[in-house]
Amino acid sequence: MSGAPIPAEDLDELTAAMADLTGALESEPADEILEVVCAEAVRAIPGADMASITAIRDGEPETAAATDDRAAEIDRVQYAAGEGPCLQAASTGEIVRVPLATAGRVWPEFTEYATSIGVGSYLAAPLRVDQHLGGALNLFGHGDHGFAETDSQLLRLYTTIVTFGLRTTRRYHHARQRAVELEAAMRSRAVIEQAKGILMAVHRITADEAMQRLITESQRTNVKLRDVATRFVAELSASGSPG
């Protein structure tokens, strides 16, 4: 990492923020994690007063999380204009660090609105987790300091760790969801096979014929096949006969 050394107190704050973020990744619902990422970014980066995350979905930007409605509104101004630092960071993969005093020539709509609500500095870093989540983490400062080079270094380090944590968490949730779906499929298959076996034994029919009876009942009643089989087995267990 090049540039001026990061002050020890800033590294301490970043370490504390990352510790809290790690806890959130392990315990918070998936749809709330990005809110925590924004909140901890404000804590970790000196001069940051608000934060937001721009997510690019199917080529269209949207604000996935924000610490303040004003941050989300600044993002929307950029989306409407089709340009701005958050979009540049997302598209180029490079950190964008600007004081608004010098940004007006490049992004007039963004600069005008940000200035009107008291934002004087902006820092954005690309955030690329996987094919489903990519965009930028955006920081807003009320002062006109323009953020420092060390702030860029801290944000780069923060987003690197965030990216790894989010990627790992999303893979875990995906794997857990697949396991739940597989377990449900296995349970459904088991009860269908049980119902088929009962029909075959009672009516002395083949497996294909038993399956066709279940399918016919499913179509007639507009009830899912597994639910037809579950109901059939339950009714048989209750009555002691196939009915």
N, C-alpha and C positions, 0 to 999 in steps of 0.2 A: 504494500500500500504506500503510494508516494504522497508527497506534500508534507505540510507541517504536522508534527506529532500531535496526537489527540490528547488533550489534558486528562490527567488521571481521574479527576472528578467526573468528567463526562463518560469515561469508560465505566466507572462505578455505576453511574445512573443507567447506562445501557445494559450492564450486567443485571441490575435489579429488574429492569423492564423485561429483559429476556426471560428471567426466572419466572416472573408473573405470566408472561405469554405462554411459556411452556406448560404451566399449570392449566391455563385456559385451553390449550390444545388438547389436553388430556381429559378435561371435564366439561367444557362448554358445548352446547349444541352446535352443530356444524354451521347453521345459519347465523350464529352470533359471534363466531370466531373472528370474522373480518372487522367487526366493531371493536373487538379487543386489540387487534393489530393496529388500528388507527389510534386508539387511546394510548397504547404503549409507545407508539411512535412520537406522539406529542410529548410524552414524558421523557423519552430518550434523547431527543434532538433539541439542543438549546435554540431558543428563538422561535420554535414552532408553537403556535397558539391553536391551530386547527389542523385536521387531517382528513383526507378522503381517499378512497380507492376507486380508480376508474377500471372497470372491467370491459373488455372488448368481447362481445358475443355475436357471432355471425357477422363480423365486420362492423358492428354498431356499438358505440361506447355507451356505457351507463354507469352511474355511481352505485357501487355495490355496498358501500358503507361510508359513514362520515361521522365525525365528532360534533358537527355543527351544521345546521341547515344552510348557513351562509356558504360554507365550503361546498356543499352539494350544488348550490345555485351558481357559484363560480364555475364549477365543472359544466353545468348545463349551458352556460353562456359559450363556453369553448365548443361544446358539441354542436350547438346551433350554428356557430361560425365555421365549423369544420377545421379549426386550427387553434393552437394554444400549447402551452408547455406540457400539459398532461398527455395530450395526443402525440406530441413530439417524443416524449420519453417512452411512451408505449410503442411507437412505430420504429424508433431508432435503436432502442435498447440502451440508450445513454442517459446519464443523469443530466437534468436541466436545472440550472441554478440562476435565478434572475432577480435583481431588484426591479420593482415595477417602474422605477424612474427611467430605466433603459429599455423596458419591454414594449413600450407604446409603439415604437416604430415597426415592430415585428407582429405584435398581436394587439391591435388597437381595441377590439371589442372586449377581450379579456382584461386588458389593462384598465380601461374605463370603468368597467363594472367593479373589479377588485378594489380599485382606488375609492370608488364611491361608498364602499362598506368598510373602509379602514384597513384594508390589507395592503402592506407595503413591500412584502418579500415573498418569494415563492421558490420551492424546491421540490422537484419530482424525480422519482427513480422508477425504472422499469420493474415490473413484477410479473414474472412469467413462471407459473406453477406447473401447468400441463396444458394439453390441447383444449381443455375446457375453461381454464382460468388464466387469462393474461391481461396485462394492462399496465397500470402505474399506481404507485403510492405517492400521494400529493400532500405536501406540507405548506401551510400558510402562516406568515408572520405579520403581526400588526405593525412592527417597526419597519424602517426602510433600510435595514442592515444588509439585505440581499443574501443572508446566510453566509457562512464562512466555508472555506475549503474543508476545514475539519468537520463541518456539519455534513458535507457531501460524503466524506469518508465514513462517518458514523452511519449515515443513512444507507450507504452501500453495504456496510457490514450488517446492519439491521435487516435489510431486505434479503440478503443472502441467507441469513438464518431463518427468516420468516418463510422464504421460498422452500427451504428444506423441510421445515416443520409442517407447512401446509401440504406439501407433496406427500409426506409420510402419513399425515392424518387423513387426507383424502383417499389414499390407497387403502388405509386401514378400514375406513368406513365403507369403501367399495367392496372390499373383501368380506366384511361382516354382512353387508347386504346380500352379497352372492350366497353366503352360507345360509342366511335366513331363507332366501328363495329356494335354495337346494333342499333344505330341510322340509319346507312346505311342499315342494314337488314330490319328495319321497313319501311324505305322509299321504298326499293325495293318491299317489300311485298305489300305496299299500291298501288303502280302503277300497279303491277300485278293484284291485285284484281280489280282495276279500269278498266283495259283492259278486264278482264274476264266479268265484269258486262256489259260493252258495247257490247261485242260479244253475250252474253246471250240475251240482249234486242233486238238487231238488227236481229239476226238469230234465235231467239226463240229456243235456245239450253240449255242444262244443264250446270252446273258449271264444271263438269268433261269434257264435250265436249269442252267447251271454253278453258279450261286449255290445253287440248290436241292439239287444234289448235295453241296455243302459243308455245307449246313444239315442234310441227312439224316445225313451221316457224324458231324456234331457231336452230333446227338440220339442216334444209335445208340451212340456211344462215351462219351457224357456228358463230352465234352471241349469247351472253349470254341472258338468258330468260328475265332478268329485262330490258336489253337494247331493246329487241324486244318489250316488253310491253311499255316502255317509248316512243319509236319511233311511235308505233301505236297510243297511246293517243295523242302525239304531232301532228301527221299528221291529226288525226281526228279533233282536236281542230282548226287547221289551215284551213281545208277544209269545216268543218261543216257537214261532212258525213263520214260513216265508210269506204268508199272506197271499 
